[in-house]
Amino acid sequence: MKNLKHLGSHLSKINWFGVVGGILTLVVIIVSLYNPWWRLTIGADIVKINVSPMNTNFGLLGAHFTIPLISALNIGSILTFLCSGIIMLIYSMAPTKPYAKDLLDFAWKKPLYSVITSTLCLSLIVLVAHAIFDMAIPLVGTATVILPEQFTTEDVGVIVKATAAFQWPLYLAITAAILCIIARIYHKKQHNI
């Protein structure tokens, strides 16, 4: 009976928002390796761009490739998410320990910053593409894109359809970020910090 009371006492101290947020942060890594947060398709299969902080790749006329610098940034993002998820889980299991607040302060921000940074960078890339190449690439939705003459042979403009959309892993990452924020708020209320 004493062990059961001890277990009940320990379970009541756990920050369950942090547990779910930490697990979801780790799930986001796995999901984002195979599914992008944002996808752009130009033409039937002329250009495909899949973007997520964990795996960004490009396709041109059916050939897929990555850029080494972007791959390095993807690896950094994977490691950051991994640390954040693991540290959030460690904090959540022992939120009353003296070091708990430091762990929480590190972990709760990472998913939020990643979501904000990713969407801002995508918006900026779309604006830059429009400004430099005069191509109206949509951030979300469908648009008619006129490929500039310098990108085609024989200086002929080509009109193609471009479709862009945020994908479900982004919404999963947003959910993880919200749960981590709630874990922080819950900790603050529980411990009057």
Buried (B, 14 or more C-beta within 10 A) or exposed (E): EEEEEEEEEEEEBBBBBBBBBBBBBBBBBEBBBEBBBBBBBBBEEBBBBBBBBBBBBBBEEEEEEEEEEBEEBBEEBBEBBBBBBBBBBBBBBBBEEEEBBEBBEBBBBBBBEBBEEBBEEBEEBBEEBEEEBEBEBBBEEEBEBEBEEEEEEEEEEBEBEBBBBBBEBBEBBBBBBBBBBBBBEBBEEEEEE
